[in-house]
Amino acid sequence: MPRSLAVFFCILLSASPVFAGVYTWIDDQGVAHFSDHPPAKAPHREVDIQPVATVPMSENLKQGRRVSEIRNDVQNVLSNSDRPVKTSAKARARERAKHEKTCDRYRQQLETIQSQLRGGYSNDRGNSLRQRRRVVSQKMSRECILG
């Protein structure tokens, strides 16, 4: 028993610096100092240390469930909109031809812009050409490569 009591007092004494205050003051050169001992001659103030904020586990679980429900709802909406609509072979062929024509038009526009850039340009003209190339390239990527 005396042994456990001695261990208890050692732990209690070693934990006392944890409860010590933190002090701050500014010296003559304008440097801010922080310490666990107040300065002898300088005016100081004690820093109020806020306890660590913890979020209860129940709130984390509720939020996790809400996120999962929202994710499932989004997945359902996306999967419902991706279902192919039955179309005739002629309609599919028309759509494919229209798609190819659009992609060919984008390729032609990019080639034209590239040749204009290779041919020389002023700064303003080059900036507008590069901007057009960027826009056409993005459209082509979205509609032809990804789409």
C-alpha positions, 0 to 999 in steps of 0.5 A, a space after each residue: 500500500 505505501 508503495 502505491 501511495 508513493 507512486 500516486 504522489 510521484 504522478 501527481 507531482 509530475 502532472 502539476 506543471 501541466 496545470 501551470 499557467 502560460 505567461 506572455 510579455 513584450 520586452 524592450 526590443 518589442 519581442 514577444 515572449 512566452 513562458 510558464 514562469 512570469 517575468 520578474 520585472 516586466 508587465 505580463 499577462 496570463 494566456 488563457 488556454 482553451 480546452 481541446 474541442 471534441 466532436 461527440 462520436 454520435 454526431 460523426 456517425 450521423 453525419 456519416 450516414 447523411 453523407 452516405 444517403 446523399 451519395 446513394 441518392 446521387 448515384 441513383 440519379 446518375 444511373 437512372 439518367 445513364 440508361 440508354 433509351 431504345 432508338 432505331 438503327 437509323 436514328 443511331 446512325 444519324 446521331 453517330 454521323 452528326 457526332 462525327 461531323 461535329 468532331 471533324 469540324 473541331 479538328 478542322 478548326 484546330 488545324 486552321 488555328 495551328 497553321 495561323 499560329 505557325 504563320 506568325 502573328 502579333 502579340 494580340 493576335 497570338 493571344 486571341 488565337 491561343 484562346 480560341 485554340 484552348 476553347 475549341 480543344 476543350 469542346 473537342 475533348 468534352 464532346 469527342 474524346 470523353 463524350 
